[in-house]
Amino acid sequence: MSNLQRIYQLHRILASRTLPVSHQTLEEHLECSRATVNRTIESLRLYFNAPILYDRERNGYYYDT
Protein backbone atom coordinates (compact mmCIF):
# COMPACT_ATOMS: atom_id res chain seq x y z
CA MET A 1 0.00 0.00 0.00
CA SER A 2 1.39 3.41 -0.92
CA ASN A 3 1.76 6.25 1.54
CA LEU A 4 -1.05 8.25 -0.09
CA GLN A 5 -3.40 5.25 0.05
CA ARG A 6 -2.57 4.79 3.72
CA ILE A 7 -3.26 8.49 4.44
CA TYR A 8 -6.62 8.28 2.67
CA GLN A 9 -7.56 5.10 4.51
CA LEU A 10 -6.61 6.67 7.86
CA HIS A 11 -8.83 9.65 7.03
CA ARG A 12 -11.74 7.33 6.24
CA ILE A 13 -11.28 5.41 9.48
CA LEU A 14 -11.16 8.54 11.65
CA ALA A 15 -14.02 10.26 9.80
CA SER A 16 -16.32 7.27 10.16
CA ARG A 17 -15.87 6.84 13.92
CA THR A 18 -17.43 8.87 16.71
CA LEU A 19 -15.19 7.42 19.42
CA PRO A 20 -11.37 7.52 19.48
CA VAL A 21 -9.60 4.74 17.58
CA SER A 22 -6.75 2.92 19.32
CA HIS A 23 -3.28 2.66 17.87
CA GLN A 24 -3.60 -1.13 17.74
CA THR A 25 -6.81 -0.88 15.71
CA LEU A 26 -5.14 1.51 13.27
CA GLU A 27 -2.21 -0.90 12.88
CA GLU A 28 -4.63 -3.72 12.05
CA HIS A 29 -6.75 -1.72 9.59
CA LEU A 30 -3.77 -0.12 7.84
CA GLU A 31 -1.79 -3.39 7.97
CA CYS A 32 1.43 -1.73 9.05
CA SER A 33 3.74 -1.21 12.02
CA ARG A 34 3.37 1.21 14.90
CA ALA A 35 6.03 3.52 13.45
CA THR A 36 4.27 3.64 10.08
CA VAL A 37 0.97 4.56 11.75
CA ASN A 38 2.78 7.39 13.56
CA ARG A 39 4.29 8.64 10.29
CA THR A 40 0.91 8.45 8.55
CA ILE A 41 -0.78 10.44 11.31
CA GLU A 42 1.94 13.09 11.12
CA SER A 43 1.67 13.24 7.32
CA LEU A 44 -2.09 13.72 7.52
CA ARG A 45 -1.61 16.50 10.06
CA LEU A 46 1.19 18.19 8.13
CA TYR A 47 0.08 17.98 4.50
CA PHE A 48 -3.69 18.11 4.93
CA ASN A 49 -3.87 20.15 8.15
CA ALA A 50 -6.05 17.44 9.70
CA PRO A 51 -7.21 18.16 13.27
CA ILE A 52 -6.19 14.77 14.68
CA LEU A 53 -6.04 14.64 18.47
CA TYR A 54 -5.12 11.90 20.93
CA ASP A 55 -7.29 11.18 23.96
CA ARG A 56 -5.26 9.61 26.77
CA GLU A 57 -8.29 8.60 28.81
CA ARG A 58 -9.86 6.71 25.91
CA ASN A 59 -6.50 5.69 24.47
CA GLY A 60 -7.21 6.66 20.88
CA TYR A 61 -7.04 9.13 18.01
CA TYR A 62 -9.97 11.16 16.71
CA TYR A 63 -10.83 14.20 14.59
CA ASP A 64 -11.40 17.40 16.55
CA THR A 65 -14.75 18.70 15.33
C-alpha positions in Angstrom: 0.0 0.0 0.0 1.4 3.4 -0.9 1.8 6.3 1.5 -1.1 8.3 -0.1 -3.4 5.3 0.0 -2.6 4.8 3.7 -3.3 8.5 4.4 -6.6 8.3 2.7 -7.6 5.1 4.5 -6.6 6.7 7.9 -8.8 9.6 7.0 -11.7 7.3 6.2 -11.3 5.4 9.5 -11.2 8.5 11.6 -14.0 10.3 9.8 -16.3 7.3 10.2 -15.9 6.8 13.9 -17.4 8.9 16.7 -15.2 7.4 19.4 -11.4 7.5 19.5 -9.6 4.7 17.6 -6.8 2.9 19.3 -3.3 2.7 17.9 -3.6 -1.1 17.7 -6.8 -0.9 15.7 -5.1 1.5 13.3 -2.2 -0.9 12.9 -4.6 -3.7 12.0 -6.7 -1.7 9.6 -3.8 -0.1 7.8 -1.8 -3.4 8.0 1.4 -1.7 9.0 3.7 -1.2 12.0 3.4 1.2 14.9 6.0 3.5 13.4 4.3 3.6 10.1 1.0 4.6 11.7 2.8 7.4 13.6 4.3 8.6 10.3 0.9 8.4 8.5 -0.8 10.4 11.3 1.9 13.1 11.1 1.7 13.2 7.3 -2.1 13.7 7.5 -1.6 16.5 10.1 1.2 18.2 8.1 0.1 18.0 4.5 -3.7 18.1 4.9 -3.9 20.1 8.1 -6.0 17.4 9.7 -7.2 18.2 13.3 -6.2 14.8 14.7 -6.0 14.6 18.5 -5.1 11.9 20.9 -7.3 11.2 24.0 -5.3 9.6 26.8 -8.3 8.6 28.8 -9.9 6.7 25.9 -6.5 5.7 24.5 -7.2 6.7 20.9 -7.0 9.1 18.0 -10.0 11.2 16.7 -10.8 14.2 14.6 -11.4 17.4 16.6 -14.8 18.7 15.3 
